[in-house]
Amino acid sequence: MPEKAFELDPQLQDVLDAVREQQGLESREQAAEWLLRRRIRRGAQELTGRGRALYPAGRND
C-alpha cells in the first residue's frame, strides 16, 4: 500500500508526541497507528454491543 506524507499542525504533533511517550513508542507514525487501532477497536465494540446493559429497553425505574 502506498504511503502518503502530509504536514502536521503543531497541536497534532504535540498529541502524537504525548501518545508516543505514554505508550513507549518510537515514532509519531507508530503513535498515529496506535490511535487508529484503538478507535477501530472501540468502534467494533460499539457495533457489536459489547459493554451494553443487559436489561430490556423501556424500563420504567
C-alpha positions in Angstrom: 0.0 0.0 0.0 1.5 3.4 -1.0 2.2 5.8 1.8 1.4 9.5 1.6 3.2 12.0 3.8 1.5 15.2 4.9 2.2 18.1 7.1 1.1 18.0 10.7 0.0 21.1 12.6 1.8 21.8 15.9 -1.2 20.7 18.0 -1.4 17.3 16.3 2.3 16.9 16.7 2.0 17.5 20.4 -0.8 15.0 20.8 1.2 12.3 18.8 4.3 13.0 20.9 2.3 12.7 24.1 0.8 9.4 22.9 4.3 8.2 21.8 5.8 8.9 25.2 2.8 7.5 27.2 2.8 4.2 25.2 6.6 3.9 24.8 6.5 4.1 21.0 9.4 5.1 18.8 7.8 7.4 16.3 4.8 9.7 15.6 3.8 7.2 12.9 3.5 4.4 15.4 1.5 6.8 17.7 -0.9 7.6 14.9 -1.3 3.9 14.1 -1.9 3.1 17.8 -4.6 5.8 17.9 -6.2 4.5 14.8 -6.2 0.9 16.0 -7.7 2.0 19.3 -10.5 3.8 17.5 -11.2 0.8 15.3 -11.4 -1.5 18.4 -13.8 0.9 20.2 -15.9 1.2 17.1 -16.1 -2.6 16.8 -17.1 -2.9 20.5 -19.9 -0.3 20.0 -21.1 -2.1 16.8 -21.3 -5.5 18.4 -22.9 -4.2 21.6 -20.1 -5.3 23.9 -20.4 -3.5 27.1 -24.0 -2.6 26.8 -26.6 -3.1 29.5 -28.2 -6.5 29.8 -31.7 -5.4 30.7 -34.7 -4.9 28.4 -35.2 -1.5 26.9 -38.0 0.6 28.2 -37.5 0.1 31.9 -39.6 2.5 34.0 -37.4 2.9 37.0 
